[in-house]
Amino acid sequence: MEDESVNKKALTVPGELDVACLLESFKEERVSAAQMVFQWQQTVKHNLLSSLHGHQAKTLALLSWTMAVAGSCCAAAIAALAPAGMTKPASVCRRMERLLANCRLDAVSAMLQLTRSILRDWGGRSVLLILDETPKQNHLRCMKLSVAYHKRCVPLLSICYAPDRPPMKMPKLVRWMLTQVAACVPERLTVTLLADRGLCWPTIIRRCRKIHWHYLLRLQSDTRIKLADGTEKTVGQLADRKGMRWFGTDVQVFKKAHWLQVNVAAVWEPMCREPWLLVTDTHGSYRCCRRYCKRTWCEELHRDEKSHGLNWQDSQVNDPAHAQRLVLLMALATLLAIATGAKAIKRGLRRRLFEPRVRRLLSVFQLGRRYLAYAVIHEQPPNLTRFALPPP
């Protein structure tokens, strides 16, 4: 009789029991989210950005974690997802506004320190660094130097500026960026720089030689070259129709720069609309084309930062100084998502939980974001205290 009365009571007031269960589950989720944020704050404060003030590091960690989970870099979109008990949504908006306007936060120095922390344990390996510029509509430009990783890129150094007002002349800016990142590279790390034809400049080749980096750059088809026998022609004439391949050593390029000695690979594959015209300091072969294909990984990074990830295009932050700090937040959120995705792959969670099919559709960035959301809901937070990005 007692069981029947209990069941009858449960049937008469189902709404109250459902609300109680939901409140209890929300409480547990908030505890789990707060635990994850606390771990990420400790990692940012002690491992990644240890030179920053503690309050700045904690704010950067909170906002970047919420940004990665929310898939947005707008304060109004991420405010409601901050864990309860740590801060209120209105406080999140104010903290983000104060952080972006805080002139005492040197975002460039923070990114360089982040670069040292990422590459700290990568000595003795070979990495690809990709130099590229990405726009934010017609308001901003961002010159970005990133490291290729799992068919994506991890930002190392980004400089924001107005389209017609860079902080210095573009060749000088690129040389400065390469020099700053080179100072953060550990010993015995072999670096190869990739860049598209819009950035294939003689000054980049000279700088790579000075800092002992390899380079693999794409040439404009009308670039003048001098062959070993003294013949001058445009590099586009080496592969002027589909199916042609040409590889040469001891080739000189950039006549106006007094001829630089390089190796050239010119390949026009039948399925391609244009030839691959590459200049490198290593042996010119078809392998150069295969390596250069990884330059498109930075395009995937730009897509993750914009329409398929953090939605940078929706941000109203157009001041270059404020945007520089926002880019630092986005770099931390990207690093968190990619490292979490790499951890999920290593633990075998990709096929077991997120993608139980033969064909892989999720990138390591999207996989990391889904793992973070799954961890919040199912109270299985990944250990972010021992955070490290495994070498590629």
Contacts in CASP RR format, 6 or more apart in sequence:
PFRMAT RR
TARGET T0000
AUTHOR 0000-0000-0000
METHOD contacts of the structure
MODEL  1
MEDESVNKKALTVPGELDVACLLESFKEERVSAAQMVFQWQQTVKHNLLS
SLHGHQAKTLALLSWTMAVAGSCCAAAIAALAPAGMTKPASVCRRMERLL
ANCRLDAVSAMLQLTRSILRDWGGRSVLLILDETPKQNHLRCMKLSVAYH
KRCVPLLSICYAPDRPPMKMPKLVRWMLTQVAACVPERLTVTLLADRGLC
WPTIIRRCRKIHWHYLLRLQSDTRIKLADGTEKTVGQLADRKGMRWFGTD
VQVFKKAHWLQVNVAAVWEPMCREPWLLVTDTHGSYRCCRRYCKRTWCEE
LHRDEKSHGLNWQDSQVNDPAHAQRLVLLMALATLLAIATGAKAIKRGLR
RRLFEPRVRRLLSVFQLGRRYLAYAVIHEQPPNLTRFALPPP
10 17 0 8 1.000
28 379 0 8 1.000
29 376 0 8 1.000
29 377 0 8 1.000
29 379 0 8 1.000
30 83 0 8 1.000
30 84 0 8 1.000
30 85 0 8 1.000
31 379 0 8 1.000
32 375 0 8 1.000
32 376 0 8 1.000
32 379 0 8 1.000
32 380 0 8 1.000
32 381 0 8 1.000
33 83 0 8 1.000
33 376 0 8 1.000
34 83 0 8 1.000
34 84 0 8 1.000
34 85 0 8 1.000
34 86 0 8 1.000
35 381 0 8 1.000
36 65 0 8 1.000
36 83 0 8 1.000
36 372 0 8 1.000
36 375 0 8 1.000
36 376 0 8 1.000
36 381 0 8 1.000
36 382 0 8 1.000
36 384 0 8 1.000
37 61 0 8 1.000
37 62 0 8 1.000
37 65 0 8 1.000
37 66 0 8 1.000
37 83 0 8 1.000
37 86 0 8 1.000
39 381 0 8 1.000
39 383 0 8 1.000
39 384 0 8 1.000
39 385 0 8 1.000
39 387 0 8 1.000
40 61 0 8 1.000
40 64 0 8 1.000
40 65 0 8 1.000
40 336 0 8 1.000
40 384 0 8 1.000
40 387 0 8 1.000
41 57 0 8 1.000
41 58 0 8 1.000
41 61 0 8 1.000
41 62 0 8 1.000
42 385 0 8 1.000
43 61 0 8 1.000
43 384 0 8 1.000
43 385 0 8 1.000
43 387 0 8 1.000
44 57 0 8 1.000
44 58 0 8 1.000
44 60 0 8 1.000
44 61 0 8 1.000
44 64 0 8 1.000
44 332 0 8 1.000
45 52 0 8 1.000
45 54 0 8 1.000
45 57 0 8 1.000
45 58 0 8 1.000
45 61 0 8 1.000
47 117 0 8 1.000
47 387 0 8 1.000
48 113 0 8 1.000
48 114 0 8 1.000
48 117 0 8 1.000
48 332 0 8 1.000
48 387 0 8 1.000
49 57 0 8 1.000
49 60 0 8 1.000
49 110 0 8 1.000
49 113 0 8 1.000
49 114 0 8 1.000
49 117 0 8 1.000
50 57 0 8 1.000
50 113 0 8 1.000
51 109 0 8 1.000
51 113 0 8 1.000
52 60 0 8 1.000
52 105 0 8 1.000
52 110 0 8 1.000
52 113 0 8 1.000
56 99 0 8 1.000
56 102 0 8 1.000
56 105 0 8 1.000
59 95 0 8 1.000
59 99 0 8 1.000
60 99 0 8 1.000
60 110 0 8 1.000
60 328 0 8 1.000
60 329 0 8 1.000
60 332 0 8 1.000
61 332 0 8 1.000
62 82 0 8 1.000
62 86 0 8 1.000
62 87 0 8 1.000
62 92 0 8 1.000
62 95 0 8 1.000
63 78 0 8 1.000
63 92 0 8 1.000
63 95 0 8 1.000
63 96 0 8 1.000
63 99 0 8 1.000
63 329 0 8 1.000
64 329 0 8 1.000
64 330 0 8 1.000
64 332 0 8 1.000
64 333 0 8 1.000
64 336 0 8 1.000
65 333 0 8 1.000
65 336 0 8 1.000
65 372 0 8 1.000
66 78 0 8 1.000
66 81 0 8 1.000
66 82 0 8 1.000
66 92 0 8 1.000
67 73 0 8 1.000
67 78 0 8 1.000
67 310 0 8 1.000
67 329 0 8 1.000
67 330 0 8 1.000
67 333 0 8 1.000
68 310 0 8 1.000
68 333 0 8 1.000
68 334 0 8 1.000
68 336 0 8 1.000
68 337 0 8 1.000
68 369 0 8 1.000
68 372 0 8 1.000
69 81 0 8 1.000
69 369 0 8 1.000
69 372 0 8 1.000
69 373 0 8 1.000
69 376 0 8 1.000
70 77 0 8 1.000
70 78 0 8 1.000
70 81 0 8 1.000
71 77 0 8 1.000
71 78 0 8 1.000
71 309 0 8 1.000
71 310 0 8 1.000
71 311 0 8 1.000
71 369 0 8 1.000
72 78 0 8 1.000
72 310 0 8 1.000
72 311 0 8 1.000
72 314 0 8 1.000
73 310 0 8 1.000
73 311 0 8 1.000
73 312 0 8 1.000
73 314 0 8 1.000
73 315 0 8 1.000
73 326 0 8 1.000
73 329 0 8 1.000
73 330 0 8 1.000
73 333 0 8 1.000
74 311 0 8 1.000
74 314 0 8 1.000
74 315 0 8 1.000
74 316 0 8 1.000
75 92 0 8 1.000
75 93 0 8 1.000
75 96 0 8 1.000
75 97 0 8 1.000
76 93 0 8 1.000
77 311 0 8 1.000
78 92 0 8 1.000
78 96 0 8 1.000
79 89 0 8 1.000
79 90 0 8 1.000
79 92 0 8 1.000
79 93 0 8 1.000
80 89 0 8 1.000
82 88 0 8 1.000
82 89 0 8 1.000
82 92 0 8 1.000
87 95 0 8 1.000
99 105 0 8 1.000
99 325 0 8 1.000
99 329 0 8 1.000
100 317 0 8 1.000
100 322 0 8 1.000
100 325 0 8 1.000
100 326 0 8 1.000
101 322 0 8 1.000
102 325 0 8 1.000
103 321 0 8 1.000
105 325 0 8 1.000
107 324 0 8 1.000
107 325 0 8 1.000
107 327 0 8 1.000
107 328 0 8 1.000
108 157 0 8 1.000
108 159 0 8 1.000
108 324 0 8 1.000
110 328 0 8 1.000
111 155 0 8 1.000
111 156 0 8 1.000
111 157 0 8 1.000
111 158 0 8 1.000
111 328 0 8 1.000
111 331 0 8 1.000
112 157 0 8 1.000
112 180 0 8 1.000
112 181 0 8 1.000
112 183 0 8 1.000
112 184 0 8 1.000
114 156 0 8 1.000
114 328 0 8 1.000
114 331 0 8 1.000
114 332 0 8 1.000
114 335 0 8 1.000
115 156 0 8 1.000
115 157 0 8 1.000
115 181 0 8 1.000
115 184 0 8 1.000
116 184 0 8 1.000
118 147 0 8 1.000
118 154 0 8 1.000
118 156 0 8 1.000
118 335 0 8 1.000
118 389 0 8 1.000
119 127 0 8 1.000
119 147 0 8 1.000
119 184 0 8 1.000
119 185 0 8 1.000
119 186 0 8 1.000
119 189 0 8 1.000
120 186 0 8 1.000
121 388 0 8 1.000
121 391 0 8 1.000
122 186 0 8 1.000
122 189 0 8 1.000
122 391 0 8 1.000
123 186 0 8 1.000
123 187 0 8 1.000
123 188 0 8 1.000
123 189 0 8 1.000
123 391 0 8 1.000
124 188 0 8 1.000
124 189 0 8 1.000
124 190 0 8 1.000
125 189 0 8 1.000
125 190 0 8 1.000
125 391 0 8 1.000
125 392 0 8 1.000
126 189 0 8 1.000
126 190 0 8 1.000
126 191 0 8 1.000
126 192 0 8 1.000
127 147 0 8 1.000
127 148 0 8 1.000
127 189 0 8 1.000
127 190 0 8 1.000
127 191 0 8 1.000
127 192 0 8 1.000
127 392 0 8 1.000
128 147 0 8 1.000
128 148 0 8 1.000
128 191 0 8 1.000
128 192 0 8 1.000
128 193 0 8 1.000
128 194 0 8 1.000
128 291 0 8 1.000
128 294 0 8 1.000
129 145 0 8 1.000
129 146 0 8 1.000
129 147 0 8 1.000
129 148 0 8 1.000
129 156 0 8 1.000
129 181 0 8 1.000
129 191 0 8 1.000
129 192 0 8 1.000
129 193 0 8 1.000
129 194 0 8 1.000
129 213 0 8 1.000
130 145 0 8 1.000
130 146 0 8 1.000
130 147 0 8 1.000
130 148 0 8 1.000
130 153 0 8 1.000
130 193 0 8 1.000
130 194 0 8 1.000
130 195 0 8 1.000
130 294 0 8 1.000
130 295 0 8 1.000
130 297 0 8 1.000
130 298 0 8 1.000
131 143 0 8 1.000
131 144 0 8 1.000
131 145 0 8 1.000
131 174 0 8 1.000
131 177 0 8 1.000
131 178 0 8 1.000
131 193 0 8 1.000
131 194 0 8 1.000
131 195 0 8 1.000
131 199 0 8 1.000
131 204 0 8 1.000
132 143 0 8 1.000
132 144 0 8 1.000
132 146 0 8 1.000
132 195 0 8 1.000
132 196 0 8 1.000
132 199 0 8 1.000
132 295 0 8 1.000
132 298 0 8 1.000
132 299 0 8 1.000
132 302 0 8 1.000
133 141 0 8 1.000
133 142 0 8 1.000
133 143 0 8 1.000
133 144 0 8 1.000
133 199 0 8 1.000
134 141 0 8 1.000
134 142 0 8 1.000
134 144 0 8 1.000
134 302 0 8 1.000
134 305 0 8 1.000
135 141 0 8 1.000
135 142 0 8 1.000
135 163 0 8 1.000
136 142 0 8 1.000
136 312 0 8 1.000
136 313 0 8 1.000
136 315 0 8 1.000
136 318 0 8 1.000
136 323 0 8 1.000
137 313 0 8 1.000
138 163 0 8 1.000
139 162 0 8 1.000
139 163 0 8 1.000
139 318 0 8 1.000
140 160 0 8 1.000
140 161 0 8 1.000
140 162 0 8 1.000
140 163 0 8 1.000
140 318 0 8 1.000
140 320 0 8 1.000
140 323 0 8 1.000
141 160 0 8 1.000
141 161 0 8 1.000
141 162 0 8 1.000
141 163 0 8 1.000
141 166 0 8 1.000
142 158 0 8 1.000
142 159 0 8 1.000
142 160 0 8 1.000
142 161 0 8 1.000
142 323 0 8 1.000
142 327 0 8 1.000
143 158 0 8 1.000
143 159 0 8 1.000
143 161 0 8 1.000
143 173 0 8 1.000
143 174 0 8 1.000
143 177 0 8 1.000
144 155 0 8 1.000
144 157 0 8 1.000
144 158 0 8 1.000
144 298 0 8 1.000
144 301 0 8 1.000
145 155 0 8 1.000
145 156 0 8 1.000
145 157 0 8 1.000
145 158 0 8 1.000
145 177 0 8 1.000
145 178 0 8 1.000
145 181 0 8 1.000
146 153 0 8 1.000
146 154 0 8 1.000
146 155 0 8 1.000
146 156 0 8 1.000
146 298 0 8 1.000
146 301 0 8 1.000
147 153 0 8 1.000
147 154 0 8 1.000
147 156 0 8 1.000
147 392 0 8 1.000
148 194 0 8 1.000
148 294 0 8 1.000
148 297 0 8 1.000
148 298 0 8 1.000
148 392 0 8 1.000
149 297 0 8 1.000
149 338 0 8 1.000
149 364 0 8 1.000
149 389 0 8 1.000
149 392 0 8 1.000
150 338 0 8 1.000
150 342 0 8 1.000
150 363 0 8 1.000
150 364 0 8 1.000
150 392 0 8 1.000
151 297 0 8 1.000
151 300 0 8 1.000
151 363 0 8 1.000
151 364 0 8 1.000
152 297 0 8 1.000
152 300 0 8 1.000
152 301 0 8 1.000
152 304 0 8 1.000
152 338 0 8 1.000
152 363 0 8 1.000
152 364 0 8 1.000
152 365 0 8 1.000
153 297 0 8 1.000
153 298 0 8 1.000
153 300 0 8 1.000
153 301 0 8 1.000
154 331 0 8 1.000
154 334 0 8 1.000
154 335 0 8 1.000
154 338 0 8 1.000
154 389 0 8 1.000
155 301 0 8 1.000
155 327 0 8 1.000
155 330 0 8 1.000
155 331 0 8 1.000
155 334 0 8 1.000
155 335 0 8 1.000
156 181 0 8 1.000
156 184 0 8 1.000
157 177 0 8 1.000
157 180 0 8 1.000
157 181 0 8 1.000
158 324 0 8 1.000
158 327 0 8 1.000
158 328 0 8 1.000
158 331 0 8 1.000
159 167 0 8 1.000
159 173 0 8 1.000
159 177 0 8 1.000
159 324 0 8 1.000
160 320 0 8 1.000
160 323 0 8 1.000
160 324 0 8 1.000
160 327 0 8 1.000
161 167 0 8 1.000
161 320 0 8 1.000
162 320 0 8 1.000
166 173 0 8 1.000
167 173 0 8 1.000
168 176 0 8 1.000
171 201 0 8 1.000
171 203 0 8 1.000
174 199 0 8 1.000
174 201 0 8 1.000
174 203 0 8 1.000
174 204 0 8 1.000
174 207 0 8 1.000
175 203 0 8 1.000
175 204 0 8 1.000
175 207 0 8 1.000
178 193 0 8 1.000
178 204 0 8 1.000
178 207 0 8 1.000
178 208 0 8 1.000
178 211 0 8 1.000
178 213 0 8 1.000
179 207 0 8 1.000
179 211 0 8 1.000
182 191 0 8 1.000
182 211 0 8 1.000
182 213 0 8 1.000
185 191 0 8 1.000
190 214 0 8 1.000
191 213 0 8 1.000
191 214 0 8 1.000
192 213 0 8 1.000
192 214 0 8 1.000
192 215 0 8 1.000
192 216 0 8 1.000
192 282 0 8 1.000
192 291 0 8 1.000
193 204 0 8 1.000
193 208 0 8 1.000
193 213 0 8 1.000
193 214 0 8 1.000
193 215 0 8 1.000
193 216 0 8 1.000
193 217 0 8 1.000
194 216 0 8 1.000
194 217 0 8 1.000
194 291 0 8 1.000
194 292 0 8 1.000
194 294 0 8 1.000
194 295 0 8 1.000
195 204 0 8 1.000
195 215 0 8 1.000
195 217 0 8 1.000
195 218 0 8 1.000
195 295 0 8 1.000
196 217 0 8 1.000
196 218 0 8 1.000
196 295 0 8 1.000
197 217 0 8 1.000
197 218 0 8 1.000
197 219 0 8 1.000
197 220 0 8 1.000
197 277 0 8 1.000
198 220 0 8 1.000
199 217 0 8 1.000
200 217 0 8 1.000
200 218 0 8 1.000
200 219 0 8 1.000
200 220 0 8 1.000
200 223 0 8 1.000
200 279 0 8 1.000
202 254 0 8 1.000
202 257 0 8 1.000
202 260 0 8 1.000
204 215 0 8 1.000
204 217 0 8 1.000
205 215 0 8 1.000
205 217 0 8 1.000
205 260 0 8 1.000
205 262 0 8 1.000
205 279 0 8 1.000
205 281 0 8 1.000
206 260 0 8 1.000
208 214 0 8 1.000
208 215 0 8 1.000
208 281 0 8 1.000
209 281 0 8 1.000
214 280 0 8 1.000
214 281 0 8 1.000
214 282 0 8 1.000
215 279 0 8 1.000
215 280 0 8 1.000
215 281 0 8 1.000
216 278 0 8 1.000
216 279 0 8 1.000
216 280 0 8 1.000
216 282 0 8 1.000
216 288 0 8 1.000
216 291 0 8 1.000
216 292 0 8 1.000
217 278 0 8 1.000
217 279 0 8 1.000
217 280 0 8 1.000
218 276 0 8 1.000
218 277 0 8 1.000
218 278 0 8 1.000
218 279 0 8 1.000
218 292 0 8 1.000
218 295 0 8 1.000
219 235 0 8 1.000
219 253 0 8 1.000
219 264 0 8 1.000
219 277 0 8 1.000
219 278 0 8 1.000
219 279 0 8 1.000
220 235 0 8 1.000
220 277 0 8 1.000
221 234 0 8 1.000
221 235 0 8 1.000
221 236 0 8 1.000
221 274 0 8 1.000
221 275 0 8 1.000
221 277 0 8 1.000
222 234 0 8 1.000
222 235 0 8 1.000
222 236 0 8 1.000
223 234 0 8 1.000
223 235 0 8 1.000
223 236 0 8 1.000
223 253 0 8 1.000
223 254 0 8 1.000
223 277 0 8 1.000
224 232 0 8 1.000
224 233 0 8 1.000
224 234 0 8 1.000
224 235 0 8 1.000
224 253 0 8 1.000
224 254 0 8 1.000
224 255 0 8 1.000
225 232 0 8 1.000
225 233 0 8 1.000
225 234 0 8 1.000
225 235 0 8 1.000
225 238 0 8 1.000
225 251 0 8 1.000
225 252 0 8 1.000
225 253 0 8 1.000
225 264 0 8 1.000
226 232 0 8 1.000
226 251 0 8 1.000
226 252 0 8 1.000
226 253 0 8 1.000
226 255 0 8 1.000
226 259 0 8 1.000
227 233 0 8 1.000
227 251 0 8 1.000
228 248 0 8 1.000
228 249 0 8 1.000
228 250 0 8 1.000
228 251 0 8 1.000
232 255 0 8 1.000
235 253 0 8 1.000
235 264 0 8 1.000
235 266 0 8 1.000
235 277 0 8 1.000
236 266 0 8 1.000
236 275 0 8 1.000
236 277 0 8 1.000
238 244 0 8 1.000
238 246 0 8 1.000
238 264 0 8 1.000
238 266 0 8 1.000
238 277 0 8 1.000
239 245 0 8 1.000
239 246 0 8 1.000
239 266 0 8 1.000
239 267 0 8 1.000
239 268 0 8 1.000
239 275 0 8 1.000
239 276 0 8 1.000
239 277 0 8 1.000
240 268 0 8 1.000
240 275 0 8 1.000
241 268 0 8 1.000
242 268 0 8 1.000
242 269 0 8 1.000
242 270 0 8 1.000
242 272 0 8 1.000
243 268 0 8 1.000
243 269 0 8 1.000
243 270 0 8 1.000
244 266 0 8 1.000
244 267 0 8 1.000
244 268 0 8 1.000
244 275 0 8 1.000
245 266 0 8 1.000
245 267 0 8 1.000
245 268 0 8 1.000
245 286 0 8 1.000
246 264 0 8 1.000
246 265 0 8 1.000
246 266 0 8 1.000
246 267 0 8 1.000
247 263 0 8 1.000
247 264 0 8 1.000
247 265 0 8 1.000
247 266 0 8 1.000
247 284 0 8 1.000
247 285 0 8 1.000
247 286 0 8 1.000
248 263 0 8 1.000
248 264 0 8 1.000
248 265 0 8 1.000
248 284 0 8 1.000
249 263 0 8 1.000
249 283 0 8 1.000
249 284 0 8 1.000
250 261 0 8 1.000
250 263 0 8 1.000
251 261 0 8 1.000
251 262 0 8 1.000
251 263 0 8 1.000
251 264 0 8 1.000
252 259 0 8 1.000
252 260 0 8 1.000
252 261 0 8 1.000
252 262 0 8 1.000
253 259 0 8 1.000
253 260 0 8 1.000
253 262 0 8 1.000
253 264 0 8 1.000
253 279 0 8 1.000
254 260 0 8 1.000
262 279 0 8 1.000
262 280 0 8 1.000
262 281 0 8 1.000
263 279 0 8 1.000
263 280 0 8 1.000
263 281 0 8 1.000
263 282 0 8 1.000
263 283 0 8 1.000
263 284 0 8 1.000
264 277 0 8 1.000
264 278 0 8 1.000
264 279 0 8 1.000
264 280 0 8 1.000
264 284 0 8 1.000
265 276 0 8 1.000
265 277 0 8 1.000
265 278 0 8 1.000
265 280 0 8 1.000
265 284 0 8 1.000
265 285 0 8 1.000
265 286 0 8 1.000
265 288 0 8 1.000
265 289 0 8 1.000
266 275 0 8 1.000
266 276 0 8 1.000
266 277 0 8 1.000
266 278 0 8 1.000
267 275 0 8 1.000
267 276 0 8 1.000
267 286 0 8 1.000
267 289 0 8 1.000
268 274 0 8 1.000
268 275 0 8 1.000
268 276 0 8 1.000
269 276 0 8 1.000
276 289 0 8 1.000
276 292 0 8 1.000
278 284 0 8 1.000
278 288 0 8 1.000
278 289 0 8 1.000
278 292 0 8 1.000
280 288 0 8 1.000
282 288 0 8 1.000
300 363 0 8 1.000
300 365 0 8 1.000
301 334 0 8 1.000
303 309 0 8 1.000
304 310 0 8 1.000
304 334 0 8 1.000
304 337 0 8 1.000
304 363 0 8 1.000
304 365 0 8 1.000
304 366 0 8 1.000
305 312 0 8 1.000
305 330 0 8 1.000
305 334 0 8 1.000
306 312 0 8 1.000
306 313 0 8 1.000
307 313 0 8 1.000
308 366 0 8 1.000
309 365 0 8 1.000
309 366 0 8 1.000
309 369 0 8 1.000
310 330 0 8 1.000
310 333 0 8 1.000
310 334 0 8 1.000
312 326 0 8 1.000
312 330 0 8 1.000
315 326 0 8 1.000
317 323 0 8 1.000
317 326 0 8 1.000
334 365 0 8 1.000
335 389 0 8 1.000
336 372 0 8 1.000
336 384 0 8 1.000
337 365 0 8 1.000
337 366 0 8 1.000
337 368 0 8 1.000
337 369 0 8 1.000
337 372 0 8 1.000
338 364 0 8 1.000
338 365 0 8 1.000
338 368 0 8 1.000
338 389 0 8 1.000
339 387 0 8 1.000
339 388 0 8 1.000
339 389 0 8 1.000
340 367 0 8 1.000
340 368 0 8 1.000
340 369 0 8 1.000
340 371 0 8 1.000
340 372 0 8 1.000
340 382 0 8 1.000
340 384 0 8 1.000
341 364 0 8 1.000
341 365 0 8 1.000
341 367 0 8 1.000
341 368 0 8 1.000
341 371 0 8 1.000
342 364 0 8 1.000
342 389 0 8 1.000
342 390 0 8 1.000
343 371 0 8 1.000
343 382 0 8 1.000
344 350 0 8 1.000
344 353 0 8 1.000
344 354 0 8 1.000
344 367 0 8 1.000
344 368 0 8 1.000
344 371 0 8 1.000
344 382 0 8 1.000
345 364 0 8 1.000
345 367 0 8 1.000
346 390 0 8 1.000
349 371 0 8 1.000
350 360 0 8 1.000
350 362 0 8 1.000
350 367 0 8 1.000
353 374 0 8 1.000
354 362 0 8 1.000
354 367 0 8 1.000
354 370 0 8 1.000
354 371 0 8 1.000
354 374 0 8 1.000
355 361 0 8 1.000
355 362 0 8 1.000
355 367 0 8 1.000
362 370 0 8 1.000
371 382 0 8 1.000
372 382 0 8 1.000
374 380 0 8 1.000
375 381 0 8 1.000
375 382 0 8 1.000
END
